[in-house]
Amino acid sequence: MPNSNHIAVLSVPNHLHCPELGFIAEYIFVNRMGFAQLQMQGTDTANYVLTCNQTFIEIPASGFFASLPLYAQGELPPALGLGKNLRLFPAENGGALDFDVFAAIFYLISRMEETVPQATFDAHGRYQKQASILYKYQALDWPVVDIWIAELRTVLRKNGLQLHENEQFEWWNTIDIDQVYAAKGKALLRRLGALAKKLVGAHFGEAMALAATLGGASDPFDNLPQMKAAGARNLVFLLCGGNSEYDLPKGRSATTLAQFVQKYQWQFELGLHPSYNSWQNHQILTKEREQLEELTGAPILHSRQHYLHFKWPQTADVLIQAGITHDFSMGYADAVAFRAGTSRPFPYYNFKLRQKTSLTIVPFALMDVGLKQYLKLNPEQAQAAILQTITRLKQVNGLFVSLWHNESLGTINGWKGWKQVYEYMKNEL
């Protein structure tokens, strides 16, 4: 239930009054806490003062919003604590909290640390987790923003505000389809070549699975019906284009894509999986979105970049130009992590325009490929990592966004045993 009867006034030290502070205050009180409205006004006081229903709450202010150019050039936020106890911009002048919650949350969800000169990137141009302040303070796998908002909510209640709990734990089950099928629908010579490769590599069980499809057996990647989860929001992102080596174009046919959409578009929410080279080209992205819209006969507004190949803020701007409203790429390939510090969607803030945009960023917490191939976890270790993440999110009424692939429920390409990991995750939720 939203706190729709609450109208809050935030008094802000005059030298800190700016669009960035207005953006993050609205995000916290309206987007996250469900307040009906937030008004801001200047003040001569040293701290922020929140006024609501004749309740006055002082919140510590740092100099962050008056020093944005310094942080945009790589100045690191002051910090105390590790893991779930991390504090960015710790307080020096008292208040209901022991840190500047507005500065801390803005620094993380604006993703300004990904644009500083010191930011480092991997071979695919993806931001590296080691460059993140959350990595430095051992807090990548904690939803610290959600923890901070929960603490602020507790402060408001202790000061007499009657707040409803407007956020509840939930699961968004997101699935990427890089290849609809391992064998079915592909040219016979290509299928025989894949079979021969398995035999040469002595993967006889996998070879038998591929050979069986020639006689009409189920394809190893045809697992989507098993992946729909009751009680969850089920979203599927389909790779429709791209000619790079990472897009596997020879394994994709227009007929297969059309049949897939016809079969599943009423069972799942369908979104686009933009190809590897779309990250900085809105024309490529727009073409692929329009291609999927032709197949579905409906607008496509959600996407997740293939290979998680995106760069901040370039790709966000490209997505807006291409008509995408929700992007699900915010996460790391090689970590169980809350890349922006939160489990929940947040608006993309455009620093050049100094305003909130039409694009919503939906972060994910973990990925099957990350658990198996990057972190080298076995199925039992993966289950433990999943349980830990779910447990932490339930403590703050968070949103669990998982990223899985249809092929990881199959028995080829090293995925034997991982179907049980997926079933374990479903059972824990």
C-alpha positions in Angstrom: 0.0 0.0 0.0 1.6 3.3 -1.0 2.0 6.1 1.5 -0.2 8.3 -0.7 -1.4 10.6 2.1 2.1 11.8 2.9 3.5 15.0 1.4 7.0 15.8 2.6 9.0 19.0 2.5 12.8 18.7 2.3 14.7 21.7 3.4 18.1 21.8 1.8 21.2 23.9 2.6 21.3 26.6 -0.1 24.7 25.7 -1.5 23.6 22.0 -2.0 20.3 22.8 -3.9 20.6 21.3 -7.4 18.7 19.0 -9.9 20.8 16.0 -8.8 19.6 16.3 -5.2 16.0 16.8 -6.3 16.3 13.6 -8.5 17.6 11.4 -5.7 15.2 12.8 -3.0 12.2 12.0 -5.3 13.6 8.5 -6.0 13.9 7.8 -2.3 10.6 9.3 -1.0 8.3 8.9 -4.0 9.7 6.0 -6.0 10.8 3.8 -3.1 8.7 4.9 -0.1 5.5 5.7 -1.9 5.1 9.3 -0.7 2.5 11.2 -2.7 4.7 14.2 -3.2 8.0 15.7 -2.2 8.7 19.5 -2.2 12.2 21.0 -1.8 13.2 24.4 -0.5 16.4 26.2 0.4 17.5 26.8 3.9 20.5 28.3 5.8 20.9 25.2 8.1 23.9 22.9 7.8 21.8 19.7 7.4 18.8 18.5 5.5 15.5 18.8 7.4 12.5 16.6 6.4 9.1 17.9 7.4 6.0 15.7 7.2 2.8 15.8 9.3 4.4 18.2 11.8 7.4 15.9 12.2 10.9 17.3 11.8 13.8 15.0 11.0 17.4 16.2 10.6 19.5 14.2 8.1 23.2 14.8 7.8 24.5 16.7 4.7 27.9 16.4 3.2 29.5 18.6 0.5 28.9 16.1 -2.2 26.3 17.9 -4.2 28.4 21.1 -4.2 31.4 19.1 -5.4 30.0 17.1 -8.3 32.7 18.1 -10.8 35.4 16.6 -8.4 33.6 13.3 -8.2 32.9 13.2 -11.9 36.7 13.4 -12.3 37.3 10.4 -10.0 37.3 11.8 -6.5 36.4 8.8 -4.2 33.6 9.1 -1.7 34.7 8.9 2.0 33.6 5.6 3.4 33.4 3.7 6.7 32.6 0.1 7.3 32.5 -3.0 5.2 29.9 -5.2 3.6 26.3 -4.5 4.8 27.7 -1.9 7.3 29.2 0.3 4.6 28.6 4.0 4.8 29.4 6.4 2.0 29.8 10.1 3.0 29.8 9.4 6.8 28.3 12.2 8.9 30.4 14.9 10.5 27.7 17.1 11.8 25.1 14.8 13.4 21.5 14.0 12.5 19.1 11.0 12.5 21.5 8.9 10.4 25.3 8.6 10.5 25.9 9.4 6.8 24.6 11.6 3.9 22.0 9.1 2.6 21.2 11.3 -0.4 24.8 11.6 -1.6 25.5 7.9 -1.0 22.5 6.6 -3.0 23.0 9.2 -5.8 26.6 8.2 -6.2 25.7 4.6 -6.7 22.6 4.7 -8.8 23.8 7.5 -11.1 26.7 5.1 -12.0 29.0 8.1 -12.1 31.9 5.9 -11.1 31.6 4.1 -14.5 32.3 7.3 -16.3 35.4 8.6 -14.4 38.8 8.7 -16.1 40.1 5.9 -13.8 37.3 3.5 -14.7 38.7 0.2 -16.1 37.1 -2.2 -18.6 37.6 -5.8 -19.8 38.3 -7.0 -23.3 34.7 -6.5 -24.3 34.6 -3.0 -23.0 32.6 -3.9 -20.0 33.1 -2.0 -16.7 35.1 -4.1 -14.3 33.8 -4.8 -10.8 37.3 -4.2 -9.4 36.9 -0.5 -10.2 33.7 -0.2 -8.1 33.8 1.3 -4.6 31.5 -1.5 -3.5 34.2 -4.0 -4.5 36.7 -2.0 -2.5 34.6 -2.2 0.6 33.4 -5.8 0.2 29.8 -4.7 -0.4 29.1 -5.9 -4.0 26.9 -8.7 -2.8 24.9 -6.6 -0.4 22.0 -4.4 -1.5 23.3 -1.5 0.5 21.0 1.1 -1.1 18.0 -1.0 0.0 19.5 -1.4 3.4 20.0 2.4 3.7 16.4 3.1 2.6 15.1 0.5 5.1 17.1 2.3 7.8 15.7 5.7 6.8 12.2 4.2 6.8 12.8 3.0 10.4 14.0 6.5 11.4 10.8 8.0 10.0 8.6 5.5 11.9 10.5 6.1 15.2 9.8 9.8 14.7 6.0 9.2 14.5 5.3 8.8 10.8 2.8 6.1 10.1 4.3 4.4 7.0 3.0 1.4 5.2 5.4 -1.2 3.9 5.0 -0.5 0.2 7.7 -2.9 -1.0 7.6 -6.7 -0.7 10.0 -9.4 -1.7 9.4 -10.6 -5.2 11.1 -12.6 -8.0 11.5 -11.5 -11.6 12.6 -14.6 -13.5 14.5 -13.4 -16.6 15.7 -15.7 -19.3 18.0 -14.9 -22.2 17.6 -16.8 -25.5 20.9 -16.7 -27.4 20.0 -19.8 -29.4 16.5 -21.1 -29.6 17.7 -24.6 -30.4 21.0 -26.5 -30.2 20.2 -28.5 -33.4 16.6 -28.2 -34.5 16.0 -25.8 -37.4 19.7 -25.7 -38.4 21.2 -26.9 -41.7 21.9 -30.7 -41.8 25.6 -30.2 -42.5 25.9 -27.8 -39.5 24.1 -30.4 -37.2 26.4 -33.2 -38.4 29.4 -30.9 -37.9 28.3 -30.2 -34.3 27.8 -33.9 -33.7 31.2 -34.8 -35.1 32.8 -32.2 -32.8 31.3 -33.8 -29.8 32.5 -37.2 -30.8 36.1 -35.9 -31.5 36.1 -34.3 -28.0 34.9 -37.6 -26.5 31.7 -36.0 -25.3 29.7 -39.1 -26.1 26.6 -38.4 -24.0 26.3 -34.9 -25.6 26.8 -36.5 -29.0 24.0 -38.9 -28.4 21.7 -36.0 -27.3 22.4 -34.2 -30.5 22.1 -37.4 -32.6 18.7 -38.1 -31.1 17.3 -34.8 -32.4 17.8 -36.1 -35.9 15.2 -38.7 -35.1 12.7 -36.2 -33.6 13.8 -36.2 -30.0 13.5 -33.1 -27.9 16.2 -30.5 -28.5 18.6 -29.9 -25.6 17.8 -26.1 -25.6 14.1 -26.5 -25.8 13.5 -25.9 -22.1 11.4 -22.8 -21.8 8.2 -24.6 -20.6 10.2 -25.9 -17.6 11.5 -22.4 -16.8 8.2 -20.6 -16.3 7.8 -20.0 -12.5 4.5 -19.7 -10.8 4.3 -16.6 -8.6 7.2 -14.8 -10.5 7.3 -12.3 -13.2 8.6 -14.3 -16.2 10.5 -12.3 -18.9 12.3 -13.7 -22.0 14.8 -11.7 -24.0 15.3 -13.0 -27.6 18.4 -12.4 -29.7 17.2 -11.6 -33.2 20.1 -10.1 -35.0 23.8 -9.5 -35.2 26.6 -10.9 -37.3 29.6 -10.9 -34.9 31.1 -14.1 -33.7 29.4 -13.6 -30.3 25.9 -13.5 -31.9 26.1 -17.0 -33.5 24.3 -15.9 -36.7 24.7 -19.3 -38.4 22.6 -20.9 -35.8 19.6 -18.5 -36.2 16.9 -18.6 -38.8 13.9 -16.3 -39.4 11.6 -19.3 -39.4 12.8 -20.5 -36.0 12.5 -17.1 -34.5 8.9 -16.7 -35.9 7.9 -20.1 -34.5 9.4 -19.4 -31.1 7.5 -16.1 -30.8 4.2 -17.7 -32.0 4.6 -20.4 -29.4 5.7 -18.3 -26.3 4.6 -14.7 -26.6 1.4 -15.3 -24.6 3.2 -17.3 -21.9 6.1 -14.9 -21.2 6.7 -11.2 -21.4 9.0 -10.9 -24.5 11.8 -8.4 -24.7 14.8 -7.8 -27.0 18.3 -9.2 -26.6 20.2 -6.6 -28.6 23.2 -7.9 -30.5 26.8 -7.5 -29.5 27.5 -4.4 -31.6 24.3 -2.6 -30.8 25.7 -1.0 -27.6 26.6 2.3 -29.3 24.5 2.2 -32.4 20.8 3.1 -32.1 20.1 2.3 -35.7 21.2 -1.4 -35.2 19.2 -1.5 -32.0 16.1 0.1 -33.6 16.2 -2.3 -36.5 16.3 -5.3 -34.2 13.5 -4.0 -32.0 11.4 -3.4 -35.1 12.2 -6.9 -36.3 10.9 -8.4 -33.1 7.8 -6.2 -33.1 7.0 -7.5 -36.6 7.0 -11.0 -35.1 5.0 -10.2 -32.0 2.6 -7.6 -33.4 3.2 -5.6 -30.2 5.5 -2.9 -28.9 8.9 -4.1 -27.5 9.9 -1.9 -24.7 12.3 -4.1 -22.6 15.8 -5.2 -23.5 19.0 -6.7 -22.1 22.3 -6.3 -24.0 23.7 -9.5 -25.4 27.0 -10.5 -23.6 26.1 -7.7 -21.2 28.0 -5.6 -23.7 27.2 -2.0 -22.7 28.9 1.1 -21.6 27.6 3.8 -19.3 26.1 6.2 -20.3 26.5 5.7 -24.1 24.3 2.6 -24.3 21.6 4.2 -22.1 21.4 7.1 -24.6 21.2 4.6 -27.5 18.4 2.7 -25.8 16.3 5.8 -25.3 16.8 6.7 -29.0 15.7 3.3 -30.0 12.5 3.5 -28.0 13.4 1.1 -25.1 11.9 2.1 -21.7 13.4 -0.7 -19.5 16.9 -2.1 -19.7 17.9 -5.2 -17.7 21.7 -5.2 -18.3 22.9 -3.7 -15.0 25.0 -6.5 -13.4 28.3 -8.2 -13.7 29.1 -11.3 -15.7 31.7 -12.4 -13.2 30.1 -11.7 -9.8 27.0 -12.2 -7.7 26.5 -8.5 -7.1 24.3 -5.5 -6.9 26.2 -3.3 -9.4 24.3 -0.1 -8.5 23.9 -1.1 -4.9 20.2 -1.8 -5.2 18.0 -4.7 -6.2 15.2 -2.5 -7.5 14.7 -0.5 -10.7 15.8 3.1 -10.9 15.6 5.9 -13.4 18.6 6.7 -15.6 19.9 10.2 -14.8 21.4 12.1 -17.7 24.2 14.3 -16.5 24.4 16.4 -19.6 20.7 17.3 -19.4 20.8 17.2 -15.6 17.5 15.4 -15.5 15.7 12.1 -15.1 15.1 10.3 -18.4 12.4 7.9 -19.7 14.7 4.9 -19.3 14.4 2.7 -16.2 17.3 0.5 -15.3 16.5 -3.0 -13.9 19.5 -4.5 -12.1 20.0 -8.3 -11.9 21.8 -10.1 -9.0 23.2 -13.2 -10.5 23.6 -15.2 -13.7 23.9 -18.9 -14.5 26.9 -18.3 -16.8 28.5 -16.1 -14.1 28.1 -18.8 -11.4 29.4 -21.7 -13.6 32.0 -20.2 -16.1 33.3 -17.1 -14.4 33.2 -18.0 -10.7 33.8 -21.7 -11.4 31.2 -22.8 -8.9 29.9 -26.4 -8.9 26.1 -26.9 -8.6 26.2 -27.2 -4.8 28.2 -24.0 -4.4 25.9 -22.2 -6.9 22.9 -23.2 -4.8 24.6 -21.8 -1.7 25.3 -18.4 -3.5 21.6 -18.3 -4.6 20.3 -19.0 -1.2 22.5 -16.3 0.4 21.3 -13.7 -2.1 17.7 -14.6 -1.6 18.0 -14.5 2.2 19.6 -11.0 2.1 17.0 -9.7 -0.2 14.1 -11.0 1.9 15.6 -9.1 4.9 15.0 -5.8 3.1 11.9 -6.7 1.0 14.1 -6.6 -2.1 13.6 -7.7 -5.7 15.4 -10.8 -6.8 16.1 -10.5 -10.5 17.8 -13.7 -11.8 19.4 -14.2 -15.3 19.2 -17.7 -16.7 19.6 -19.2 -20.2 17.5 -21.9 -21.8 20.6 -23.9 -22.6 21.6 -24.2 -19.0 18.8 -26.6 -18.3 20.1 -28.9 -21.0 22.7 -31.7 -20.9 25.3 -30.4 -23.4 28.1 -27.8 -23.3 28.9 -28.7 -19.7 25.5 -27.9 -18.2 24.7 -31.3 -16.9 23.5 -31.0 -13.3 22.5 -27.3 -13.6 18.8 -28.0 -14.1 18.8 -29.0 -10.5 20.3 -25.6 -9.6 17.4 -23.9 -11.4 14.8 -26.1 -9.7 16.5 -25.4 -6.3 16.2 -21.7 -6.9 12.5 -22.0 -7.8 11.8 -24.0 -4.6 13.6 -21.5 -2.4 11.3 -18.8 -3.8 
